């Protein structure tokens, strides 16, 4: 089991025995488990802020395709959830090459490059109009 998830034991989660969520951080097969968007999501309070769970909630609300599945690694790699997001076919999840390609594609998609960040900052500073003193001049990036 993952080190960061070992702080809660199955007996400490009140819903562990009756939980129907296929991806459970207390389960020994947590990293290999698959989840479809129409299946239940872990309701454990200790995991509500975990990235993979937040992505699960967003996908369950927006996904149009309920025939593809996701693993915890796939959910952690997603940077932005849109309505057209698709996981992998269940047969492809067991293929490490397909799984790694999917994860790599999603983790690179949402990353920022330095030029993009700088241009966004410049654009925001150039259009800023101060509220105080009635002076309306553009700010310069120093």
ZAFIKE-208353 format. One record per atom (N, C-alpha, C): y, x, z; chain; atom name. Coordinates in Angstrom, 3 decimals. Each point is the difference from the previous one (the first is absolute). Example, Ala and Ser with C-alpha at 12.3 -4.5 7.8 and 13.67 -1.06 7.14 Angstrom:
! residues 2
+----------+----------+----------+-------+------+
:    north :     east :       up : chain : name :
+----------+----------+----------+-------+------+
:   -5.690 :   13.190 :    7.800 :     A :    N :
:    1.190 :   -0.890 :    0.000 :     A :   CA :
:    1.200 :    0.900 :    0.000 :     A :    C :
:    1.050 :   -0.350 :   -0.720 :     A :    N :
:    1.190 :    0.820 :    0.060 :     A :   CA :
:    1.090 :   -0.770 :    0.730 :     A :    C :
+----------+----------+----------+-------+------+
! end
This chain:
! residues 142
+----------+----------+----------+-------+------+
:    north :     east :       up : chain : name :
+----------+----------+----------+-------+------+
:   -1.180 :    0.844 :    0.000 :     A :    N :
:    1.180 :   -0.844 :    0.000 :     A :   CA :
:    1.243 :    0.889 :    0.000 :     A :    C :
:    1.053 :   -0.491 :   -0.543 :     A :    N :
:    1.259 :    0.733 :   -0.106 :     A :   CA :
:    0.589 :    0.249 :    1.389 :     A :    C :
:    0.580 :    1.185 :    0.220 :     A :    N :
:    0.546 :    0.344 :    1.315 :     A :   CA :
:    1.112 :   -0.940 :    0.433 :     A :    C :
:    0.883 :   -0.379 :   -0.911 :     A :    N :
:    1.127 :   -0.839 :    0.383 :     A :   CA :
:   -0.427 :   -1.410 :    0.368 :     A :    C :
:   -1.196 :   -0.410 :   -0.368 :     A :    N :
:   -0.460 :   -1.353 :    0.288 :     A :   CA :
:   -0.911 :   -0.058 :    1.219 :     A :    C :
:   -0.305 :    1.139 :    0.607 :     A :    N :
:   -0.955 :    0.020 :    1.101 :     A :   CA :
:    0.601 :   -0.403 :    1.344 :     A :    C :
:    1.298 :   -0.323 :    0.052 :     A :    N :
:    0.625 :   -0.341 :    1.273 :     A :   CA :
:   -0.361 :   -1.400 :    0.490 :     A :    C :
:   -0.564 :   -0.840 :   -0.832 :     A :    N :
:   -0.420 :   -1.339 :    0.404 :     A :   CA :
:   -1.499 :   -0.103 :   -0.215 :     A :    C :
:   -0.707 :   -0.477 :    1.011 :     A :    N :
:   -1.451 :   -0.152 :   -0.092 :     A :   CA :
:   -0.324 :   -1.459 :   -0.334 :     A :    C :
:   -1.158 :   -0.264 :   -0.617 :     A :    N :
:   -0.343 :   -1.380 :   -0.377 :     A :   CA :
:    0.109 :   -0.997 :    1.142 :     A :    C :
:   -0.295 :    0.385 :    1.225 :     A :    N :
:    0.096 :   -0.912 :    1.131 :     A :   CA :
:    1.433 :   -0.354 :    0.369 :     A :    C :
:    0.968 :    0.828 :   -0.421 :     A :    N :
:    1.403 :   -0.237 :    0.327 :     A :   CA :
:    0.669 :   -0.963 :   -0.971 :     A :    C :
:   -0.609 :   -0.258 :   -1.121 :     A :    N :
:    0.564 :   -0.942 :   -0.969 :     A :   CA :
:   -0.586 :   -1.377 :    0.287 :     A :    C :
:    0.846 :   -0.966 :    0.382 :     A :    N :
:   -0.523 :   -1.313 :    0.374 :     A :   CA :
:   -0.692 :   -0.750 :   -1.138 :     A :    C :
:    0.347 :    0.302 :   -1.221 :     A :    N :
:   -0.599 :   -0.725 :   -1.111 :     A :   CA :
:   -1.102 :    0.747 :   -0.714 :     A :    C :
:   -0.450 :    1.130 :    0.536 :     A :    N :
:   -0.957 :    0.842 :   -0.706 :     A :   CA :
:   -1.304 :   -0.713 :   -0.316 :     A :    C :
:   -0.553 :   -0.718 :    0.950 :     A :    N :
:   -1.303 :   -0.650 :   -0.207 :     A :   CA :
:    0.043 :   -1.089 :   -1.067 :     A :    C :
:    1.054 :   -0.789 :   -0.043 :     A :    N :
:    0.069 :   -1.104 :   -0.946 :     A :   CA :
:    0.848 :    0.278 :   -1.228 :     A :    C :
:    0.461 :    1.221 :   -0.145 :     A :    N :
:    0.902 :    0.345 :   -1.107 :     A :   CA :
:   -0.740 :   -0.001 :   -1.335 :     A :    C :
:    0.623 :   -0.565 :   -1.001 :     A :    N :
:   -0.595 :   -0.083 :   -1.337 :     A :   CA :
:    0.649 :    0.974 :   -0.989 :     A :    C :
:    0.937 :    0.817 :    0.476 :     A :    N :
:    0.694 :    0.936 :   -0.888 :     A :   CA :
:   -0.958 :    1.099 :   -0.460 :     A :    C :
:   -0.133 :    0.204 :   -1.302 :     A :    N :
:   -0.913 :    1.035 :   -0.492 :     A :   CA :
:    0.481 :    1.421 :    0.294 :     A :    C :
:    1.315 :    0.220 :    0.062 :     A :    N :
:    0.517 :    1.322 :    0.354 :     A :   CA :
:    0.446 :   -0.074 :    1.449 :     A :    C :
:   -0.842 :    0.568 :    0.868 :     A :    N :
:    0.284 :    0.022 :    1.432 :     A :   CA :
:    0.079 :    1.459 :    0.435 :     A :    C :
:    1.113 :    0.413 :    0.596 :     A :    N :
:    0.136 :    1.391 :    0.405 :     A :   CA :
:   -0.965 :    0.409 :    1.113 :     A :    C :
:   -0.611 :   -0.961 :    0.672 :     A :    N :
:   -0.953 :    0.309 :    1.062 :     A :   CA :
:   -1.419 :    0.144 :   -0.533 :     A :    C :
:   -0.210 :   -0.354 :   -1.247 :     A :    N :
:   -1.311 :    0.080 :   -0.620 :     A :   CA :
:   -0.251 :    1.433 :   -0.467 :     A :    C :
:   -1.232 :    0.443 :    0.112 :     A :    N :
:   -0.353 :    1.368 :   -0.400 :     A :   CA :
:    0.170 :    0.206 :   -1.512 :     A :    C :
:   -0.122 :   -1.064 :   -0.777 :     A :    N :
:    0.127 :    0.109 :   -1.459 :     A :   CA :
:    1.396 :   -0.381 :   -0.482 :     A :    C :
:    1.002 :    0.205 :    0.843 :     A :    N :
:    1.385 :   -0.377 :   -0.299 :     A :   CA :
:    0.488 :    0.549 :   -1.345 :     A :    C :
:   -0.209 :    1.274 :   -0.249 :     A :    N :
:    0.530 :    0.628 :   -1.210 :     A :   CA :
:   -0.761 :   -0.391 :   -1.265 :     A :    C :
:   -1.237 :   -0.499 :    0.152 :     A :    N :
:   -0.797 :   -0.380 :   -1.165 :     A :   CA :
:    0.008 :   -1.500 :   -0.259 :     A :    C :
:    0.514 :   -0.769 :    0.928 :     A :    N :
:   -0.004 :   -1.461 :   -0.138 :     A :   CA :
:    0.928 :   -0.436 :   -1.129 :     A :    C :
:   -0.347 :   -1.094 :   -0.654 :     A :    N :
:    0.833 :   -0.552 :   -1.072 :     A :   CA :
:    0.554 :   -1.347 :    0.433 :     A :    C :
:    1.164 :   -0.316 :   -0.549 :     A :    N :
:    0.703 :   -1.244 :    0.338 :     A :   CA :
:    0.520 :   -0.643 :   -1.272 :     A :    C :
:   -0.201 :   -1.307 :   -0.127 :     A :    N :
:    0.547 :   -0.785 :   -1.104 :     A :   CA :
:    1.223 :   -0.755 :    0.518 :     A :    C :
:    1.013 :   -0.237 :   -0.839 :     A :    N :
:    1.239 :   -0.645 :    0.458 :     A :   CA :
:   -0.157 :   -1.386 :    0.614 :     A :    C :
:   -1.107 :   -0.678 :   -0.246 :     A :    N :
:   -0.177 :   -1.330 :    0.576 :     A :   CA :
:   -0.828 :    0.030 :    1.294 :     A :    C :
:   -0.281 :    1.205 :    0.519 :     A :    N :
:   -0.775 :    0.142 :    1.231 :     A :   CA :
:    0.928 :    0.180 :    1.211 :     A :    C :
:   -0.519 :   -0.220 :    1.211 :     A :    N :
:    0.822 :    0.136 :    1.212 :     A :   CA :
:    0.489 :    1.441 :    0.215 :     A :    C :
:    1.057 :    0.136 :    0.798 :     A :    N :
:    0.615 :    1.283 :    0.325 :     A :   CA :
:   -0.110 :    0.205 :    1.511 :     A :    C :
:   -0.172 :    1.244 :    0.419 :     A :    N :
:   -0.100 :    0.346 :    1.423 :     A :   CA :
:    1.206 :   -0.550 :    0.758 :     A :    C :
:   -0.266 :   -0.681 :    1.103 :     A :    N :
:    1.069 :   -0.578 :    0.809 :     A :   CA :
:    0.241 :    0.767 :    1.298 :     A :    C :
:   -0.643 :    1.159 :    0.152 :     A :    N :
:    0.175 :    0.806 :    1.209 :     A :   CA :
:    1.441 :    0.461 :    0.163 :     A :    C :
:    0.568 :   -0.216 :    1.174 :     A :    N :
:    1.403 :    0.370 :    0.246 :     A :   CA :
:    0.249 :    1.486 :   -0.154 :     A :    C :
:   -0.975 :    0.804 :    0.343 :     A :    N :
:    0.171 :    1.456 :   -0.056 :     A :   CA :
:    0.165 :    0.490 :   -1.437 :     A :    C :
:   -0.359 :   -0.812 :   -0.978 :     A :    N :
:    0.016 :    0.443 :   -1.402 :     A :   CA :
:    1.029 :   -0.715 :   -0.861 :     A :    C :
:    0.822 :   -0.820 :    0.563 :     A :    N :
:    0.965 :   -0.760 :   -0.791 :     A :   CA :
:    1.035 :    0.869 :   -0.696 :     A :    C :
:    0.259 :    1.183 :    0.510 :     A :    N :
:    0.997 :    0.889 :   -0.610 :     A :   CA :
:   -0.620 :    1.044 :   -0.923 :     A :    C :
:   -1.306 :   -0.018 :   -0.138 :     A :    N :
:   -0.660 :    0.959 :   -0.890 :     A :   CA :
:    0.344 :   -0.322 :   -1.447 :     A :    C :
:    0.243 :    1.034 :   -0.777 :     A :    N :
:    0.410 :   -0.178 :   -1.400 :     A :   CA :
:   -1.022 :   -0.797 :   -0.796 :     A :    C :
:   -1.277 :    0.322 :    0.145 :     A :    N :
:   -1.027 :   -0.676 :   -0.777 :     A :   CA :
:   -0.018 :   -1.496 :    0.289 :     A :    C :
:    0.269 :   -0.388 :    1.252 :     A :    N :
:    0.000 :   -1.422 :    0.342 :     A :   CA :
:    1.214 :   -0.725 :   -0.564 :     A :    C :
:    1.164 :    0.650 :    0.051 :     A :    N :
:    1.207 :   -0.601 :   -0.569 :     A :   CA :
:   -0.171 :   -0.217 :   -1.496 :     A :    C :
:   -0.602 :    0.962 :   -0.670 :     A :    N :
:   -0.241 :   -0.125 :   -1.443 :     A :   CA :
:   -0.996 :   -1.126 :   -0.261 :     A :    C :
:   -1.014 :   -0.123 :    0.860 :     A :    N :
:   -0.959 :   -1.096 :   -0.141 :     A :   CA :
:    0.697 :   -1.351 :    0.035 :     A :    C :
:    0.898 :   -0.176 :    0.950 :     A :    N :
:    0.710 :   -1.270 :    0.135 :     A :   CA :
:    0.815 :   -0.281 :   -1.256 :     A :    C :
:    0.705 :    1.009 :   -0.503 :     A :    N :
:    0.816 :   -0.190 :   -1.209 :     A :   CA :
:   -0.865 :   -0.337 :   -1.209 :     A :    C :
:   -1.121 :    0.707 :   -0.133 :     A :    N :
:   -0.882 :   -0.267 :   -1.137 :     A :   CA :
:   -0.588 :   -1.402 :    0.097 :     A :    C :
:   -0.393 :   -0.419 :    1.180 :     A :    N :
:   -0.589 :   -1.340 :    0.144 :     A :   CA :
:    0.998 :   -1.092 :   -0.364 :     A :    C :
:    1.293 :    0.273 :    0.189 :     A :    N :
:    1.027 :   -0.986 :   -0.341 :     A :   CA :
:    0.356 :    0.005 :   -1.482 :     A :    C :
:   -0.063 :    1.160 :   -0.644 :     A :    N :
:    0.523 :    0.113 :   -1.360 :     A :   CA :
:   -1.050 :    0.182 :   -1.082 :     A :    C :
:   -1.196 :    0.436 :    0.338 :     A :    N :
:   -1.000 :    0.314 :   -1.025 :     A :   CA :
:   -0.436 :   -1.247 :   -0.758 :     A :    C :
:   -0.078 :    0.149 :   -1.295 :     A :    N :
:   -0.479 :   -1.090 :   -0.847 :     A :   CA :
:   -1.474 :    0.168 :   -0.320 :     A :    C :
:   -0.479 :    1.247 :    0.137 :     A :    N :
:   -1.391 :    0.311 :   -0.305 :     A :   CA :
:   -0.781 :    0.157 :    1.300 :     A :    C :
:   -0.951 :   -0.886 :    0.223 :     A :    N :
:   -0.816 :    0.062 :    1.211 :     A :   CA :
:   -1.399 :    0.515 :   -0.287 :     A :    C :
:   -0.217 :    0.556 :   -1.196 :     A :    N :
:   -1.314 :    0.505 :   -0.383 :     A :   CA :
:   -0.131 :    1.501 :    0.214 :     A :    C :
:    1.125 :    0.684 :    0.249 :     A :    N :
:   -0.057 :    1.437 :    0.236 :     A :   CA :
:    0.146 :    0.260 :    1.495 :     A :    C :
:   -0.507 :    1.151 :    0.442 :     A :    N :
:    0.001 :    0.283 :    1.436 :     A :   CA :
:    0.752 :    1.292 :    0.311 :     A :    C :
:    0.215 :    0.221 :    1.288 :     A :    N :
:    0.762 :    1.142 :    0.499 :     A :   CA :
:   -0.753 :    0.613 :    1.181 :     A :    C :
:    0.182 :    1.304 :    0.200 :     A :    N :
:   -0.500 :    0.680 :    1.183 :     A :   CA :
:    1.207 :    0.370 :    0.861 :     A :    C :
:   -0.244 :    0.491 :    1.211 :     A :    N :
:    1.102 :    0.409 :    0.877 :     A :   CA :
:    0.798 :    1.136 :   -0.635 :     A :    C :
:   -0.689 :    0.927 :   -0.674 :     A :    N :
:    0.696 :    1.107 :   -0.670 :     A :   CA :
:    0.888 :   -0.521 :   -1.123 :     A :    C :
:   -0.473 :   -0.982 :   -0.743 :     A :    N :
:    0.782 :   -0.588 :   -1.085 :     A :   CA :
:    1.234 :   -0.701 :    0.564 :     A :    C :
:   -0.189 :   -0.745 :    1.074 :     A :    N :
:    1.115 :   -0.732 :    0.606 :     A :   CA :
:    1.055 :    0.957 :    0.543 :     A :    C :
:   -0.424 :    1.126 :    0.548 :     A :    N :
:    0.942 :    0.981 :    0.538 :     A :   CA :
:    0.783 :    0.701 :   -1.102 :     A :    C :
:   -0.570 :    0.074 :   -1.205 :     A :    N :
:    0.654 :    0.699 :   -1.106 :     A :   CA :
:    1.052 :   -0.851 :   -0.704 :     A :    C :
:   -0.064 :   -1.306 :    0.158 :     A :    N :
:    0.927 :   -0.889 :   -0.696 :     A :   CA :
:    1.404 :    0.175 :    0.570 :     A :    C :
:    0.977 :    0.240 :   -0.878 :     A :    N :
:    1.382 :    0.186 :    0.424 :     A :   CA :
:    0.827 :   -1.265 :   -0.168 :     A :    C :
:   -0.355 :   -0.817 :   -0.979 :     A :    N :
:    0.745 :   -1.229 :   -0.245 :     A :   CA :
:   -0.965 :   -1.070 :   -0.491 :     A :    C :
:    0.084 :   -1.172 :    0.587 :     A :    N :
:   -0.883 :   -1.101 :   -0.373 :     A :   CA :
:    0.770 :   -0.952 :   -0.899 :     A :    C :
:   -0.557 :   -0.229 :   -1.179 :     A :    N :
:    0.571 :   -0.972 :   -0.938 :     A :   CA :
:   -1.063 :   -1.017 :   -0.359 :     A :    C :
:    0.416 :   -1.080 :   -0.595 :     A :    N :
:   -0.912 :   -1.084 :   -0.324 :     A :   CA :
:   -1.152 :    0.383 :   -0.902 :     A :    C :
:    0.176 :    0.988 :   -0.840 :     A :    N :
:   -1.046 :    0.388 :   -0.943 :     A :   CA :
:   -0.942 :    1.067 :    0.512 :     A :    C :
:    0.054 :    0.329 :    1.281 :     A :    N :
:   -0.844 :    1.075 :    0.522 :     A :   CA :
:   -1.470 :   -0.371 :   -0.107 :     A :    C :
:   -0.793 :    0.966 :   -0.400 :     A :    N :
:   -1.439 :   -0.202 :   -0.136 :     A :   CA :
:   -0.730 :    1.156 :    0.655 :     A :    C :
:   -1.047 :   -0.324 :    0.721 :     A :    N :
:   -0.838 :    1.023 :    0.613 :     A :   CA :
:   -1.026 :    0.487 :   -1.006 :     A :    C :
:   -1.168 :    0.337 :    0.474 :     A :    N :
:   -1.095 :    0.441 :   -0.853 :     A :   CA :
:   -1.121 :   -1.023 :    0.021 :     A :    C :
:   -0.790 :    0.010 :   -1.051 :     A :    N :
:   -1.205 :   -0.824 :    0.004 :     A :   CA :
:   -0.930 :    0.541 :    1.074 :     A :    C :
:   -0.794 :   -0.849 :    0.636 :     A :    N :
:   -0.888 :    0.474 :    1.073 :     A :   CA :
:   -0.930 :    1.133 :   -0.429 :     A :    C :
:   -0.410 :    0.019 :   -1.266 :     A :    N :
:   -0.881 :    1.075 :   -0.485 :     A :   CA :
:    0.747 :    1.333 :   -0.073 :     A :    C :
:    1.312 :   -0.055 :   -0.262 :     A :    N :
:    0.795 :    1.220 :   -0.150 :     A :   CA :
:    0.396 :    0.632 :    1.334 :     A :    C :
:   -0.047 :   -0.762 :    1.074 :     A :    N :
:    0.393 :    0.525 :    1.307 :     A :   CA :
:   -0.958 :    1.091 :    0.456 :     A :    C :
:   -1.268 :   -0.118 :   -0.366 :     A :    N :
:   -0.987 :    1.010 :    0.398 :     A :   CA :
:    0.079 :    1.255 :   -0.869 :     A :    C :
:    0.740 :   -0.059 :   -1.097 :     A :    N :
:    0.181 :    1.152 :   -0.883 :     A :   CA :
:    1.193 :    0.812 :    0.503 :     A :    C :
:   -0.233 :    1.199 :    0.563 :     A :    N :
:    1.098 :    0.780 :    0.575 :     A :   CA :
:    1.088 :    0.370 :   -1.011 :     A :    C :
:   -0.370 :    0.214 :   -1.254 :     A :    N :
:    0.996 :    0.356 :   -1.015 :     A :   CA :
:    0.964 :   -1.145 :   -0.251 :     A :    C :
:   -0.529 :   -1.201 :   -0.158 :     A :    N :
:    0.856 :   -1.172 :   -0.236 :     A :   CA :
:    0.870 :   -0.304 :    1.218 :     A :    C :
:   -0.598 :    0.106 :    1.186 :     A :    N :
:    0.728 :   -0.260 :    1.238 :     A :   CA :
:    1.130 :    1.009 :    0.180 :     A :    C :
:   -0.285 :    1.275 :   -0.189 :     A :    N :
:    1.026 :    1.034 :    0.147 :     A :   CA :
:    1.104 :   -0.139 :   -1.041 :     A :    C :
:   -0.346 :   -0.379 :   -1.223 :     A :    N :
:    1.010 :   -0.202 :   -1.042 :     A :   CA :
:    0.919 :   -1.163 :    0.367 :     A :    C :
:   -0.566 :   -1.083 :    0.508 :     A :    N :
:    0.802 :   -1.164 :    0.408 :     A :   CA :
:    0.948 :    0.382 :    1.126 :     A :    C :
:   -0.509 :    0.697 :    1.010 :     A :    N :
:    0.817 :    0.404 :    1.146 :     A :   CA :
:    1.107 :    0.948 :   -0.454 :     A :    C :
:   -0.333 :    0.958 :   -0.848 :     A :    N :
:    1.000 :    0.961 :   -0.471 :     A :   CA :
:    1.106 :   -0.693 :   -0.787 :     A :    C :
:   -0.374 :   -0.927 :   -0.860 :     A :    N :
:    0.990 :   -0.719 :   -0.806 :     A :   CA :
:    0.951 :   -0.798 :    0.888 :     A :    C :
:   -0.509 :   -0.674 :    1.028 :     A :    N :
:    0.851 :   -0.817 :    0.863 :     A :   CA :
:    0.857 :    0.838 :    0.935 :     A :    C :
:   -0.507 :    1.133 :    0.462 :     A :    N :
:    0.775 :    0.809 :    0.936 :     A :   CA :
:    1.120 :    0.752 :   -0.712 :     A :    C :
:   -0.158 :    0.322 :   -1.281 :     A :    N :
:    1.060 :    0.679 :   -0.748 :     A :   CA :
:    1.055 :   -0.970 :   -0.499 :     A :    C :
:   -0.379 :   -1.230 :   -0.228 :     A :    N :
:    0.895 :   -0.982 :   -0.604 :     A :   CA :
:    1.252 :   -0.249 :    0.837 :     A :    C :
:   -0.129 :   -0.058 :    1.304 :     A :    N :
:    1.126 :   -0.350 :    0.842 :     A :   CA :
:    0.767 :    1.186 :    0.560 :     A :    C :
:   -0.379 :    1.216 :   -0.390 :     A :    N :
:    0.683 :    1.148 :    0.587 :     A :   CA :
:    1.350 :    0.224 :   -0.676 :     A :    C :
:    0.962 :    0.484 :    0.772 :     A :    N :
:    1.337 :    0.254 :   -0.514 :     A :   CA :
:    0.117 :    1.449 :   -0.435 :     A :    C :
:    0.761 :    0.230 :   -1.050 :     A :    N :
:    0.340 :    1.377 :   -0.319 :     A :   CA :
:    1.409 :    0.268 :    0.501 :     A :    C :
:    0.353 :    1.246 :    0.171 :     A :    N :
:    1.280 :    0.357 :    0.605 :     A :   CA :
:    1.181 :   -0.484 :   -0.843 :     A :    C :
:   -0.093 :    0.086 :   -1.334 :     A :    N :
:    1.096 :   -0.453 :   -0.859 :     A :   CA :
:    0.257 :   -1.486 :    0.166 :     A :    C :
:   -1.061 :   -0.791 :    0.098 :     A :    N :
:    0.156 :   -1.444 :    0.166 :     A :   CA :
:    0.691 :   -0.355 :    1.300 :     A :    C :
:   -0.349 :    0.694 :    1.063 :     A :    N :
:    0.625 :   -0.255 :    1.296 :     A :   CA :
:    1.478 :    0.386 :   -0.044 :     A :    C :
:    0.311 :    1.168 :   -0.570 :     A :    N :
:    1.391 :    0.448 :   -0.077 :     A :   CA :
:    0.851 :   -0.955 :   -0.842 :     A :    C :
:   -0.536 :   -0.471 :   -1.121 :     A :    N :
:    0.781 :   -0.908 :   -0.845 :     A :   CA :
:    0.240 :   -1.335 :    0.702 :     A :    C :
:   -0.974 :   -0.471 :    0.773 :     A :    N :
:    0.181 :   -1.246 :    0.749 :     A :   CA :
:    1.082 :    0.169 :    1.068 :     A :    C :
:    0.019 :    1.142 :    0.661 :     A :    N :
:    1.022 :    0.268 :    1.016 :     A :   CA :
:    1.375 :    0.077 :   -0.653 :     A :    C :
:    0.100 :    0.719 :   -1.119 :     A :    N :
:    1.287 :    0.133 :   -0.699 :     A :   CA :
:    0.525 :   -1.354 :   -0.457 :     A :    C :
:   -0.868 :   -0.808 :   -0.540 :     A :    N :
:    0.416 :   -1.321 :   -0.482 :     A :   CA :
:    0.530 :   -0.848 :    1.153 :     A :    C :
:   -0.684 :    0.051 :    1.133 :     A :    N :
:    0.424 :   -0.789 :    1.146 :     A :   CA :
:    1.349 :    0.489 :    0.541 :     A :    C :
:    0.172 :    1.319 :    0.082 :     A :    N :
:    1.251 :    0.545 :    0.517 :     A :   CA :
:    1.166 :   -0.226 :   -0.955 :     A :    C :
:   -0.261 :    0.029 :   -1.306 :     A :    N :
:    1.063 :   -0.203 :   -0.977 :     A :   CA :
:    0.528 :   -1.429 :    0.013 :     A :    C :
:   -0.821 :   -0.945 :    0.332 :     A :    N :
:    0.432 :   -1.397 :   -0.040 :     A :   CA :
:    0.452 :   -0.516 :    1.360 :     A :    C :
:   -0.052 :    0.842 :    1.009 :     A :    N :
:    0.375 :   -0.419 :    1.348 :     A :   CA :
:    1.516 :   -0.160 :    0.120 :     A :    C :
:    0.443 :   -1.134 :    0.507 :     A :    N :
:    1.417 :   -0.246 :    0.250 :     A :   CA :
:    0.174 :   -0.150 :    1.508 :     A :    C :
:    0.794 :    0.879 :    0.646 :     A :    N :
:    0.164 :   -0.076 :    1.455 :     A :   CA :
:    0.645 :   -1.315 :    0.430 :     A :    C :
:   -0.411 :   -0.477 :    1.161 :     A :    N :
:    0.521 :   -1.249 :    0.525 :     A :   CA :
:    1.268 :    0.215 :    0.825 :     A :    C :
:    0.243 :    1.196 :    0.463 :     A :    N :
:    1.098 :    0.282 :    0.920 :     A :   CA :
:    1.210 :    0.575 :   -0.729 :     A :    C :
:    1.181 :   -0.289 :    0.456 :     A :    N :
:    1.219 :    0.651 :   -0.447 :     A :   CA :
:    0.520 :   -0.410 :   -1.356 :     A :    C :
:   -0.692 :   -0.843 :   -0.722 :     A :    N :
:    0.485 :   -0.454 :   -1.293 :     A :   CA :
:   -0.031 :    1.049 :   -1.094 :     A :    C :
:   -0.592 :    1.154 :    0.232 :     A :    N :
:   -0.079 :    1.043 :   -1.029 :     A :   CA :
:   -1.217 :   -0.275 :   -0.858 :     A :    C :
:    0.200 :   -0.061 :   -1.285 :     A :    N :
:   -1.107 :   -0.271 :   -0.916 :     A :   CA :
:   -0.188 :    1.182 :   -0.925 :     A :    C :
:   -0.596 :    1.044 :    0.505 :     A :    N :
:   -0.298 :    1.110 :   -0.895 :     A :   CA :
:   -1.468 :    0.340 :    0.123 :     A :    C :
:   -0.526 :    0.540 :   -1.027 :     A :    N :
:   -1.404 :    0.315 :   -0.035 :     A :   CA :
:   -0.292 :    1.250 :    0.818 :     A :    C :
:   -1.163 :   -0.032 :    0.644 :     A :    N :
:   -0.424 :    1.151 :    0.782 :     A :   CA :
:   -0.724 :    0.973 :   -0.908 :     A :    C :
:    0.089 :    1.257 :    0.315 :     A :    N :
:   -0.686 :    1.046 :   -0.752 :     A :   CA :
:   -1.149 :    0.535 :    0.837 :     A :    C :
:   -1.108 :    0.308 :   -0.642 :     A :    N :
:   -1.112 :    0.624 :    0.673 :     A :   CA :
:    0.300 :    1.464 :    0.174 :     A :    C :
:   -0.024 :    0.475 :    1.210 :     A :    N :
:    0.360 :    1.399 :    0.291 :     A :   CA :
:   -1.221 :    0.862 :   -0.059 :     A :    C :
+----------+----------+----------+-------+------+
! end
